[in-house]
Amino acid sequence: MVERNEPDGAALAALRAQLNPGEAVLWRGRPDPAFDTAGRLLGWAGWAVVLLGALASAAFLLTALGADARGRLVLLFFSLAPLSVLAVGIALIVLPLRAHARARRSIHAITGERLLTLIRNPSGDELVFIAARSIGPVRLRMAGGGRGTIMIETHSNSGSGAGMRITQTYDWFGVADAQKAYQLIAALQAPRPS
């Protein structure tokens, strides 16, 4: 039986196509789209904010219909103000849904040379990789069932300004067998004999 988050054949073929000659996958996994509970709660909060904004707008509009001309103008203005609340609520709904969809299309992999994240898109695959020499601090936050989140920082790179440094962070949310992946990343960081 294939685990729910195991990459399918087409995804594995796309991942293999990104490998350098002689490069082998030591670990692979998919994020669990349902893992990010905070994101789902944010989506539910978004529905509450949308409802609140819609009710406030409707209340002001109904009040404006019974007011005199000057009062209508003031109430019309205040009936439009909750639309900003409505926009925030819609964003709180859409962003977690987009993150969920992205997680469903992502595959993480560790090779002997680098870390890879392949995101399958209808318009073409997107590949993000971190060379072994660029891996900086790595943290692991375990959850139940062997799943966890691995937070990977890159070593600082020179930015565009004089003395400017940029550190990027990549989070692998809800990956299965996170402890093994964390240990493999630590092994990649170990100094290699010359």
DATAMO-V821441 format. One record per run of one state. SS is the DSSP state (helix for helix, strand for strand, loop for the rest). FROM is the first residue (numbers start at 0). TO is the last residue. If there is no record, write none. Layout:
BEGIN
ss=SS from=FROM to=TO
ss=SS from=FROM to=TO
END
This chain:
BEGIN
ss=loop from=0 to=7
ss=helix from=8 to=16
ss=loop from=17 to=23
ss=strand from=24 to=28
ss=loop from=29 to=29
ss=strand from=30 to=30
ss=loop from=31 to=35
ss=helix from=36 to=64
ss=loop from=65 to=67
ss=helix from=68 to=103
ss=loop from=104 to=104
ss=strand from=105 to=110
ss=loop from=111 to=112
ss=strand from=113 to=118
ss=loop from=119 to=124
ss=strand from=125 to=130
ss=helix from=131 to=133
ss=strand from=134 to=141
ss=loop from=142 to=142
ss=helix from=143 to=145
ss=loop from=146 to=146
ss=strand from=147 to=153
ss=loop from=154 to=155
ss=strand from=156 to=157
ss=loop from=158 to=163
ss=strand from=164 to=165
ss=loop from=166 to=167
ss=strand from=168 to=174
ss=loop from=175 to=176
ss=helix from=177 to=188
ss=loop from=189 to=193
END
